[in-house]
């Protein structure tokens, strides 16, 4: 699978969505379910973007290359279609993919149980996370912090099943 790249416009759009959602959450009283929805969406989007293959990785890359980049490039104007350097492989193992899938299932269950405002925050987190996961610095930070935790959690899940 060829790696997707984030454009400057896509990066600007992802950051704008994240900032807009965080400001709305702040102005609405800083409720805990709102920040949990946003962080959960960011986490799933980021981990999905760092998956080296599978359905989650393909979905995150398609969301970025077919929605976030083109829309951000149109909004950003001239020069915003310049691509950022490709992120290095994050080192997610099969166990990390299992943990990401379990987290996605939990997020889908939360989606089914929450109101429209929380659904918007989940969606904003997923869109921002999937795009920001393709930025070199953020994927590098996630490779040293989130990926080992996801791999360990997934290995524990797989060990319990065997």
N, C-alpha and C positions, 0 to 999 in steps of 0.2 A: 504494500500500500504506500502510495506516495504521501509524504507529509504535507499537511496544509500549512500555509503561512498566513499570518495576520497582516493586514494592511494598516497604514497609519489612520485611515478613516475608520476602519473596523475597531482599532484600539480606542480612538476618540469616542466612538459610539458606545463601546462597552463601558468605558469609564463614565461617560455621561449618564448612561442608564443606572449604573451603580450609585453615582452621586445623587441623582434625582430621587432614586428609591430611598436612599439613606436619609436625605433631607425630609422627604415626606414622612418617613417613620419618626424622625426626630420631632417634627411639628405636630404629629398626632399623639404625642404623649409618651413616646419611647416604651411602648408595650413589649413585653418579653416575647409573645408569640410572633410579632412582626420581625424582630431581629433573628429569631430562630428560623423563620421561614427564609429570610434573606441569606443567612449564613449556610443553611442546609442546601439551598439552591446553588450558592457559590461553590460549596464543597463538591456537590455532585457534578456540576459543570466542569470544574477544574479537574477533578479526577477522571472524568470521561474524556476530556481533551488529552490527558496524559496516558490513556490506554493506548497501547501500541497496535491494537487490532480489535477485532470483534465488533459487535453491533454498537456498543457505547462509543467506541472511538470513531467509527464511521459516522454516527449520528452527530457527534460533537464537531467533527471536521466539516460535515455538510452544512450544519447550522452556521458555522463561521464563514465558509467559502461561498455559500449560496444566499445567505441572508445578511449577516452582520457586515462583512466586507463590502458588498455592493451598496447597501444602504448607507453605510458610513462614508463610502467614497462619494456618493451622490451628495450627501449633506456637507462633506468636507470641502468639496470643490477641487480645484487644480492641485495636483501633487499629492493628494491624499491616497491615491491608489498605489503608492510606493510600498513594497512589501518589506516587512521587518525580517531580520535573519531568522532562519529556522531554529526552533528550540531543539536542544540536544535530547536524545532519548532519556526518559525519566527513570527507567529501570523497574517498571511495574511488573510484578510476577503474576502468575495465574491466580495466586491467592489474593493479590491486590485487586484483580479483576472481579473475583468473587465478592470481596468486601465492598467494592464500588457498586456491584449489582444489588447486594443486600441493602445498601444505603439508598439506591434508587427505588427499590421496592418500598422501603419505609417512607420515602418522599412521595411516592404515588399514593400510598395510604393516607398520608397527611393531606395531600391534595384533595382527596375524596371527602375528607372530614372538615375542611376549613372553608371560610367564607371567601367572597370574591377579592377582598383586599389582600388577604394572605396568599391567595393564588397568584395575584399580580406580583407580589414580592418574591414568591418562589420562582416564577417565570423570569423575572428580572435577574435573580441570582443565577439561574441556569444559563441564560444568554450571556451575561457578563463573565461568568466563570469559564464557560466553554471557549470564549474568545481570549480572555486573559491567560488561560492555560497554554496558549500557543505563543505568548510573548516570552522571550528568552529569560529574562530576569525572574519573572514570576514562576515559570516552569522550573528554573534552577532552584529557587527557594523551596518550591513544593517537592522537588526531588530529594532534598535533604531533610525535610520535615514531615510532609504528609505521606509520601510514598512509602517510607519504611514503616510508618504506623499502619497504613492500609495493607501492605504486604504481610505484616505480622498478624493483624486481625484476620485477614483472609486465610493465612496458614493455620490459625487456630480453628477457624470454621471448618477447613478441609480436614484437619486432624481429628476433629470431633466426628466427622462423617465416616472416616476410615476405620 
